[in-house]
């Protein structure tokens, strides 16, 4: 396996034959100039089995299509990404299919306290703000809804959505980023009626848009019922808590993108994950032995700005509540180690 990202984490380097750093930066996005050269350097003249893109490309569907002319793309093309991540188009598709979706608008709402401002194609939640104090270029406004967030991980085959499972996510608020992604826990119990409803909605959207490979859908349960917030047309942050060594999700993703049969994982119990962010600037990350319940390890000596990710933390348990409890315990242990 080969990998290109912003960090070249220790465990990524250990797991891959070769790694390179992407041009650009976490807080500013991927820099298109030089990206093809960087990936060709990574390939080192060898044919790639498939190019799997993570977050950061939804705002640049033209770049995805450009990469697809140079490498065998294992994922959704630019046209599908554009359709799914364009606010007006997704809203129109949802309306045509009878899928509840929040109201959206481009102009500043008269009651901004009841609206959120988002940047089309952005990911991770850090771009989401109250409409009362936001107005960046490329932003749009979505009705603020109160309820319980639920996410569905699924694999599209171009016609149907094969649901892997459901999770509950939470935020990790930070100054200037009140909706920053915090973590997620895999649910061991979920309403069969709601699961069937989600499956129908995602089947319809997949057939209409041609979604392939690993994707996720974010919903919210309000007092009026479930509402679809958005679709992420790529592997996302919850992949690790649903993975199965017997039926690896990455393998299923590649097979689905090739139009081949694939197996869905079988889970027992629950798992949870979260991102540990630096709450202050770290001039030099201390060296220590990373616990087995962590991943995405930054290199010792790395300089981190406040808000940069330090690592991912995991917890497991028989139920979602137990997994979350163990995750929180591990997070406290991690904070204590960093503060020594």
Residue pairs with C-beta under 8 A, 6 or more apart in sequence:
1 15
1 16
1 17
2 16
2 17
2 18
2 19
2 42
2 43
2 48
3 12
3 15
3 16
3 18
3 19
3 20
3 42
4 19
4 20
4 21
4 22
4 38
4 39
4 42
5 12
5 19
5 21
5 22
5 54
6 21
6 22
6 24
6 25
6 26
7 21
7 296
7 298
8 19
8 20
8 21
8 299
9 295
9 296
9 297
9 298
9 299
10 290
10 297
10 298
10 299
11 290
11 295
11 296
11 297
12 19
12 296
13 19
18 42
18 44
19 42
20 38
20 39
20 41
20 42
21 38
22 30
22 31
22 35
22 38
23 30
23 31
23 33
23 34
23 35
23 38
24 30
24 31
26 308
26 309
27 307
29 56
29 59
30 56
30 57
30 60
30 63
32 60
32 63
32 66
35 63
35 67
36 66
36 67
36 70
39 51
39 67
39 70
39 71
40 70
43 71
48 71
48 72
49 72
49 74
49 254
50 72
50 73
50 74
50 254
50 257
50 258
51 67
51 68
51 71
51 72
51 73
51 74
51 75
52 74
52 75
52 235
52 250
52 253
52 254
53 64
53 67
53 73
53 75
53 234
54 234
54 235
55 123
55 124
55 232
55 234
55 236
56 123
57 63
57 64
57 81
57 234
58 81
58 85
58 121
58 122
58 123
58 232
58 233
58 234
59 85
59 119
59 120
59 121
59 122
59 138
60 121
61 77
61 78
61 79
61 81
61 82
61 85
61 121
62 78
63 78
64 73
64 76
64 77
64 78
64 81
65 77
65 78
65 79
67 73
68 77
68 78
73 257
74 213
74 253
74 254
74 257
74 258
75 212
75 213
75 233
75 234
75 253
75 257
76 84
76 210
76 211
76 212
76 213
76 215
76 233
76 234
80 209
80 210
80 211
80 212
80 233
81 121
81 233
82 89
83 89
83 90
83 93
83 209
84 90
84 209
84 211
84 231
84 233
85 120
85 121
85 230
85 231
85 233
86 120
87 104
87 118
87 120
87 140
87 142
88 104
90 101
90 230
90 231
91 101
91 104
93 99
93 205
93 208
93 209
94 100
94 101
94 205
94 228
95 101
96 208
97 201
97 204
97 205
97 208
99 201
99 204
99 205
99 228
100 225
100 226
100 227
100 228
101 227
101 228
101 229
102 142
102 143
102 145
102 227
102 229
103 142
103 143
104 140
104 141
104 142
104 143
105 115
105 140
105 141
106 140
106 141
107 141
108 131
108 135
108 141
109 115
109 131
109 141
112 130
112 131
112 132
112 141
113 130
113 131
113 132
113 144
114 131
114 143
114 144
115 130
115 131
115 141
115 142
115 143
115 144
116 128
116 129
116 130
116 131
116 141
116 142
116 143
116 144
116 179
117 128
117 129
117 130
117 131
117 134
117 135
117 136
117 139
117 140
117 141
117 142
118 127
118 128
118 129
118 139
118 140
118 141
118 142
119 127
119 136
119 138
119 139
119 140
120 138
120 139
120 140
121 138
123 232
124 180
124 181
125 171
125 177
125 179
125 180
125 181
126 174
126 177
126 179
126 180
126 181
128 178
128 179
129 178
129 179
130 178
131 141
131 144
142 229
145 220
145 222
145 227
145 229
146 222
147 220
147 221
147 222
147 223
147 227
148 168
148 220
148 221
149 168
149 169
149 170
149 218
149 219
149 220
149 221
149 229
150 166
150 167
150 168
150 187
150 194
150 218
150 219
150 220
150 221
150 226
151 166
151 167
151 168
151 169
151 184
151 216
151 217
151 218
151 219
151 238
152 163
152 165
152 166
152 198
152 202
152 216
152 217
152 219
153 163
153 164
153 165
153 166
153 167
153 214
153 215
153 216
153 236
153 238
153 239
153 242
154 161
154 162
154 163
154 164
154 202
154 214
154 215
154 216
154 217
155 161
155 162
155 164
155 213
155 214
155 215
155 249
155 252
155 253
155 256
155 262
155 264
156 162
156 206
156 210
156 211
156 212
156 213
156 215
156 256
157 206
157 212
157 256
157 259
158 206
158 207
158 210
158 211
158 212
158 259
159 203
159 206
159 207
160 203
160 206
160 207
161 199
161 202
161 203
161 205
161 206
161 211
161 215
162 262
162 264
163 195
163 198
163 199
163 202
164 242
164 249
164 264
164 265
165 186
165 187
165 242
165 267
166 186
166 187
166 190
166 195
166 198
167 184
167 185
167 186
167 187
167 238
167 241
167 242
168 184
168 185
168 187
168 320
169 181
169 182
169 183
169 184
169 218
169 238
170 182
170 183
170 184
171 178
171 179
171 180
171 181
171 182
172 180
172 181
172 182
172 183
172 274
172 275
172 277
173 179
173 180
174 180
174 277
174 307
177 307
180 277
180 307
181 237
181 275
182 274
182 275
183 272
183 273
183 274
183 275
183 313
183 327
184 237
184 238
184 241
184 272
184 273
184 274
185 241
185 270
185 271
185 272
185 320
185 323
185 324
185 327
186 238
186 241
186 242
186 267
186 270
186 271
186 272
186 320
186 323
187 270
187 320
188 269
188 270
188 318
188 319
188 320
189 320
194 226
197 226
198 217
198 219
198 226
201 217
201 228
202 217
205 211
205 231
211 231
211 233
212 256
212 257
213 234
213 235
213 253
213 254
213 256
213 257
214 234
214 235
214 236
214 239
214 249
214 252
214 253
214 256
215 231
215 232
215 233
215 234
215 236
216 231
216 232
216 236
216 238
217 228
217 230
217 231
217 232
218 228
218 229
218 230
218 231
218 232
219 226
219 227
219 228
219 229
220 226
220 227
220 229
235 249
235 250
235 253
237 273
237 275
238 273
239 249
239 250
240 271
240 273
240 295
240 312
240 314
241 271
241 272
241 273
241 314
242 249
242 265
242 267
242 271
243 249
243 250
243 265
244 265
244 266
244 267
246 265
246 266
247 263
247 264
247 265
247 266
248 265
249 265
251 262
252 262
252 263
252 264
252 265
253 262
255 261
255 262
256 262
269 316
269 317
269 318
269 319
269 323
270 316
270 317
270 318
270 319
270 320
270 322
270 323
271 314
271 315
271 316
271 323
272 314
272 315
272 316
272 317
272 320
272 323
272 324
272 326
272 327
273 312
273 313
273 314
273 315
273 327
274 312
274 313
274 327
274 331
275 309
275 311
275 312
275 313
276 309
276 310
276 311
276 312
276 313
276 331
276 334
276 335
277 307
277 308
277 309
277 310
278 304
278 305
278 306
278 307
278 308
278 309
278 310
279 306
280 306
281 303
281 304
281 305
281 306
282 302
282 303
282 304
283 303
284 300
284 301
284 302
284 303
285 298
285 299
285 300
285 301
285 302
285 303
285 304
285 310
286 300
286 338
286 340
287 300
287 301
288 300
288 337
290 297
290 311
291 330
291 333
291 334
293 313
293 314
293 315
293 330
294 311
294 312
294 313
294 314
294 330
294 334
295 311
295 312
295 314
296 309
296 311
296 312
297 311
298 304
298 309
298 310
298 311
304 310
310 338
311 334
313 327
313 330
313 331
313 334
314 327
314 330
315 323
315 324
315 325
315 326
315 327
315 328
315 329
315 330
316 323
316 326
317 323
317 324
317 325
317 326
